[in-house]
Amino acid sequence: MFPNIVITIVFLLGLILSISSCKKDIEAVVPAYIKVDHLNLHAEDDEGASIHQFSDIWVNCDGSRIGTYGIPAKFPVVNIGEHTLTFYPGITKNGIIDLKEVYPFIEPLDVDIDLVEDSIHTLNLTFNYKEETKFYIEDFESPGEILHTDDTINYLDKIVDPNDENNHIGKIIVPDTVSFFSLYTNVAFKRGYTPIYLEFDYKGDNFIAIGIKALQSSGYYKYNDPYIVIKPTQTWNRIYTNIVEQMYNTSGGESYDVYFLFYSEDGEVSEFSLDNMKLLYY
C-alpha cells in the first residue's frame, strides 16, 4: 500500500507543477471597454420628429457579432488595435420586454476606432433613417391624414402640449356613456414581405387595444382580435409594432389598416394623449 501512496503523491505533484507551468504560458487578455450612455436619432424635416425609444445596441466588430447590450451600455472588446465597430439600434417590439430586434429602418453606424487595452472609449452615436424609408406621419402639427373614425362623435382633438407650448398633441377624452372610442389608419397597405412598422408616443388612464382591419373583396372590413393591449400609464411611452406579421394572420384581405380602441370602463371618463405617430415602410 505504501508504494501506491508514494506514486499517487508523485503524480499529483507532477500535475500541479504542469498546471502551474501552463498558467505561466497563458497571456492574460486585457480588453478595451466601450461605453454608450444614450442613443440619438436625426430625422429630416419630412421624416417626423427625432423621437425614439431605442432600448438596445447590437454590435459587430469587423463584421463579427460581439453582442447585444441594453442602454446605457458598457461592454468589453478583446480586439485591441484599429478596428471597425458597427452599431445597430434595437427596439422592444409590441412593448414586450423579451421581444428584442434590430430596427430595420435605421442605417447601421460604422465607427473606426483604435481600441486600447484597459481603457474606456465613450461614444456618442447618432443614427439616421435609411434613404429608402417611406413615411406616413401624424404629429398633430398639421391637418391629420392618417387617423380617422367612423364613430358618431370624434373624441380626438388637437391641443397645445401642456408641457411645451410649441408642440401639439392628440387628446382623446372618452365619456363614461360609451365603452370605447375607435380610430383607424387610412393608408390601405397591400400584402408584401417588406416590413411595415407603426410607432407612436402615448399615455392614458385606461387600456388601448391595437388590431388589424382587412378590406375584403366583398367591400366589407374584417377586424382581427386586438394583438396588443397597452396598459394604462401616466407617463409618456413609445411603442413599436411590426404590422406585416399581423397582416399575414388575416386571410383574404385586399388591403390592410390598423385600428385602435380607447376604452372607458367602470363608468368613468378616460383620457389619452398621442403624439409623433409614424408608419414606416419601403
C-alpha positions as CSV (number, residue, x, y, z in Angstrom):
1,M,0.0,0.0,0.0
2,F,2.9,2.4,0.9
3,P,4.3,2.4,-2.7
4,N,0.9,3.2,-4.1
5,I,0.6,6.2,-1.8
6,V,4.1,7.4,-2.9
7,I,3.1,7.0,-6.6
8,T,-0.1,9.0,-6.1
9,I,1.7,11.8,-4.3
10,V,4.3,12.0,-7.1
11,F,1.5,12.0,-9.7
12,L,-0.3,14.9,-8.0
13,L,2.8,16.9,-7.6
14,G,3.6,16.5,-11.2
15,L,0.1,17.5,-12.2
16,I,0.2,20.7,-10.0
17,L,3.6,21.6,-11.5
18,S,2.3,21.1,-15.0
19,I,-0.8,23.3,-14.5
20,S,1.4,26.0,-12.9
21,S,3.7,25.9,-15.9
22,C,0.7,26.2,-18.3
23,K,-0.6,29.2,-16.5
24,K,2.7,31.0,-16.9
25,D,2.4,30.3,-20.7
26,I,-1.1,31.8,-20.9
27,E,-1.1,35.5,-21.6
28,A,-3.9,37.3,-19.9
29,V,-6.3,39.2,-22.3
30,V,-7.0,42.7,-21.1
31,P,-9.9,44.2,-23.1
32,A,-10.9,47.7,-24.0
33,Y,-14.3,48.9,-23.0
34,I,-17.0,50.7,-25.0
35,K,-19.4,53.0,-23.1
36,V,-22.6,54.3,-24.7
37,D,-24.8,56.3,-22.3
38,H,-27.6,57.1,-24.8
39,L,-28.5,56.9,-28.5
40,N,-29.5,59.7,-30.8
41,L,-31.8,59.9,-33.9
42,H,-31.5,62.5,-36.6
43,A,-34.7,62.9,-38.6
44,E,-35.0,65.1,-41.7
45,D,-38.0,67.5,-42.0
46,D,-40.1,65.0,-43.9
47,E,-39.3,62.2,-41.5
48,G,-41.1,63.5,-38.5
49,A,-39.6,64.2,-35.1
50,S,-36.3,62.9,-34.0
51,I,-38.0,60.9,-31.3
52,H,-37.2,57.3,-30.5
53,Q,-37.1,54.7,-27.7
54,F,-34.2,52.5,-28.8
55,S,-33.7,50.1,-25.9
56,D,-30.6,48.2,-27.0
57,I,-27.5,48.4,-29.2
58,W,-26.4,45.4,-31.4
59,V,-22.7,45.5,-32.0
60,N,-20.3,43.9,-34.6
61,C,-16.5,44.1,-34.7
62,D,-15.0,43.8,-38.3
63,G,-18.2,42.1,-39.4
64,S,-18.3,39.5,-36.5
65,R,-21.0,39.7,-33.8
66,I,-20.0,40.9,-30.4
67,G,-23.3,41.0,-28.6
68,T,-26.5,43.0,-27.7
69,Y,-26.5,45.4,-24.8
70,G,-29.1,47.4,-23.0
71,I,-28.8,51.2,-23.0
72,P,-26.9,52.6,-21.1
73,A,-24.2,50.1,-22.0
74,K,-20.6,49.3,-21.1
75,F,-19.1,46.2,-22.6
76,P,-15.6,44.7,-23.3
77,V,-14.0,44.3,-26.6
78,V,-10.9,42.0,-26.7
79,N,-9.9,43.0,-30.2
80,I,-7.2,45.5,-29.4
81,G,-5.9,48.0,-32.0
82,E,-7.6,49.5,-35.0
83,H,-10.9,48.0,-35.8
84,T,-14.4,48.9,-37.2
85,L,-17.3,48.7,-34.9
86,T,-20.8,48.5,-36.4
87,F,-23.8,49.6,-34.3
88,Y,-27.5,48.7,-34.9
89,P,-30.2,50.3,-32.7
90,G,-32.6,47.8,-31.2
91,I,-36.2,48.1,-30.1
92,T,-38.6,46.3,-27.8
93,K,-41.4,45.0,-30.1
94,N,-45.0,45.3,-29.1
95,G,-44.0,46.6,-25.7
96,I,-42.9,43.1,-24.7
97,I,-39.5,43.2,-22.9
98,D,-38.4,39.8,-24.3
99,L,-39.1,40.7,-27.9
100,K,-35.9,42.5,-28.9
101,E,-34.8,43.1,-32.5
102,V,-32.8,45.5,-34.7
103,Y,-35.0,48.3,-36.1
104,P,-34.9,47.7,-39.8
105,F,-35.4,51.3,-41.0
106,I,-32.2,52.7,-39.4
107,E,-28.9,52.9,-41.2
108,P,-26.1,50.9,-39.3
109,L,-23.4,53.1,-38.0
110,D,-19.7,52.3,-38.6
111,V,-17.1,53.6,-36.2
112,D,-13.4,53.2,-36.9
113,I,-11.6,53.1,-33.6
114,D,-8.2,52.4,-32.1
115,L,-9.0,50.2,-29.1
116,V,-6.6,50.5,-26.2
117,E,-6.5,47.7,-23.6
118,D,-7.8,48.5,-20.2
119,S,-9.3,51.8,-21.4
120,I,-12.9,53.1,-21.7
121,H,-14.0,54.6,-25.0
122,T,-17.1,56.7,-24.6
123,L,-19.1,57.0,-27.9
124,N,-21.9,59.5,-28.8
125,L,-23.9,57.6,-31.5
126,T,-26.4,59.4,-33.8
127,F,-28.4,57.3,-36.3
128,N,-30.3,58.2,-39.5
129,Y,-33.2,56.6,-41.3
130,K,-32.3,54.6,-44.4
131,E,-32.7,56.6,-47.5
132,E,-35.3,54.2,-48.9
133,T,-37.6,54.5,-45.9
134,K,-41.1,56.0,-46.6
135,F,-43.3,57.6,-44.0
136,Y,-46.9,58.3,-43.1
137,I,-46.8,60.8,-40.2
138,E,-49.3,62.1,-37.7
139,D,-47.6,64.7,-35.5
140,F,-50.8,66.8,-34.8
141,E,-49.0,69.9,-36.0
142,S,-50.7,70.0,-39.4
143,P,-54.1,68.6,-40.6
144,G,-54.0,64.9,-40.0
145,E,-54.3,62.5,-42.8
146,I,-53.7,59.2,-41.1
147,L,-56.2,58.8,-38.3
148,H,-60.0,58.5,-38.9
149,T,-63.1,57.4,-37.1
150,D,-66.5,56.0,-38.1
151,D,-67.8,56.7,-34.6
152,T,-70.8,59.0,-34.3
153,I,-68.7,61.5,-32.3
154,N,-65.0,62.2,-32.9
155,Y,-63.4,62.4,-29.5
156,L,-59.9,63.1,-30.9
157,D,-58.8,66.8,-30.6
158,K,-55.6,68.5,-31.4
159,I,-54.4,70.6,-28.4
160,V,-51.3,72.6,-27.3
161,D,-49.0,70.3,-25.3
162,P,-49.4,71.5,-21.6
163,N,-45.6,70.9,-21.2
164,D,-44.5,72.6,-24.4
165,E,-46.4,75.5,-25.9
166,N,-44.6,75.0,-29.3
167,N,-45.9,71.4,-29.7
168,H,-49.3,70.0,-30.3
169,I,-50.6,66.6,-29.3
170,G,-53.6,64.5,-29.9
171,K,-56.0,64.4,-26.9
172,I,-58.8,61.8,-26.5
173,I,-61.4,62.1,-23.8
174,V,-63.8,59.1,-23.8
175,P,-67.0,59.8,-21.8
176,D,-68.5,57.3,-19.4
177,T,-71.5,56.9,-21.8
178,V,-69.6,54.7,-24.2
179,S,-67.4,51.6,-23.8
180,F,-64.7,52.7,-26.2
181,F,-63.7,55.1,-28.9
182,S,-62.2,53.8,-32.2
183,L,-59.7,55.2,-34.6
184,Y,-58.1,53.6,-37.7
185,T,-55.4,54.4,-40.2
186,N,-56.5,55.1,-43.8
187,V,-53.5,54.1,-45.9
188,A,-54.6,50.7,-47.4
189,F,-51.4,48.7,-47.2
190,K,-51.1,45.8,-49.6
191,R,-49.7,42.5,-48.7
192,G,-45.9,42.2,-49.1
193,Y,-42.8,40.9,-47.5
194,T,-41.4,44.4,-46.8
195,P,-41.5,45.4,-43.2
196,I,-44.2,47.9,-42.1
197,Y,-43.9,49.3,-38.6
198,L,-46.1,51.5,-36.5
199,E,-44.6,53.6,-33.8
200,F,-46.1,56.3,-31.6
201,D,-46.0,58.1,-28.2
202,Y,-48.9,57.6,-25.8
203,K,-50.1,57.9,-22.3
204,G,-53.6,57.3,-20.7
205,D,-55.5,56.2,-17.7
206,N,-57.2,53.2,-19.4
207,F,-56.3,50.4,-21.9
208,I,-55.5,50.9,-25.6
209,A,-56.1,48.0,-27.9
210,I,-54.4,47.7,-31.4
211,G,-55.5,45.3,-34.2
212,I,-55.7,44.9,-37.9
213,K,-58.7,45.6,-40.2
214,A,-58.7,44.0,-43.6
215,L,-60.8,45.1,-46.6
216,Q,-62.4,42.0,-48.1
217,S,-63.4,41.5,-51.8
218,S,-67.0,42.0,-50.7
219,G,-66.2,45.6,-49.8
220,Y,-66.7,44.9,-46.0
221,Y,-63.9,45.1,-43.4
222,K,-62.8,42.1,-41.3
223,Y,-61.5,43.1,-37.9
224,N,-59.0,40.8,-36.3
225,D,-58.9,40.5,-32.5
226,P,-56.5,43.0,-31.0
227,Y,-53.0,41.7,-30.9
228,I,-51.7,44.3,-28.5
229,V,-53.3,45.7,-25.3
230,I,-51.4,48.6,-23.8
231,K,-51.7,49.1,-20.1
232,P,-52.6,52.5,-18.6
233,T,-49.7,54.8,-17.9
234,Q,-49.4,58.4,-16.7
235,T,-46.0,58.9,-18.3
236,W,-45.2,59.1,-22.0
237,N,-44.0,55.9,-23.5
238,R,-43.3,54.8,-27.1
239,I,-44.3,51.6,-28.7
240,Y,-43.1,49.8,-31.9
241,T,-45.0,47.1,-33.7
242,N,-44.5,45.2,-37.0
243,I,-47.9,45.1,-38.6
244,V,-46.8,42.9,-41.6
245,E,-46.7,40.0,-39.2
246,Q,-50.3,40.6,-38.3
247,M,-51.4,41.2,-41.9
248,Y,-50.4,37.6,-42.7
249,N,-52.6,36.4,-39.9
250,T,-55.6,37.9,-41.6
251,S,-56.8,35.9,-44.6
252,G,-58.5,37.2,-47.7
253,G,-57.7,40.9,-47.3
254,E,-57.1,43.1,-50.4
255,S,-55.7,45.9,-48.2
256,Y,-54.9,46.5,-44.6
257,D,-55.0,49.2,-41.9
258,V,-54.5,49.5,-38.2
259,Y,-57.3,50.1,-35.7
260,F,-57.2,51.5,-32.2
261,L,-59.7,51.1,-29.3
262,F,-59.5,53.6,-26.4
263,Y,-61.5,52.1,-23.6
264,S,-63.7,53.8,-21.0
265,E,-64.7,51.3,-18.3
266,D,-66.4,51.2,-14.9
267,G,-68.5,54.3,-15.6
268,E,-65.5,56.7,-15.6
269,V,-64.2,59.1,-18.1
270,S,-60.9,58.1,-19.7
271,E,-58.2,60.4,-21.1
272,F,-55.5,59.6,-23.5
273,S,-52.7,61.5,-25.2
274,L,-50.9,60.7,-28.5
275,D,-48.0,62.2,-30.4
276,N,-45.3,61.5,-33.1
277,M,-47.1,58.7,-34.8
278,K,-45.3,57.2,-37.8
279,L,-46.0,54.4,-40.2
280,L,-42.7,53.3,-41.8
281,Y,-42.3,51.1,-44.9
282,Y,-40.1,50.6,-48.0
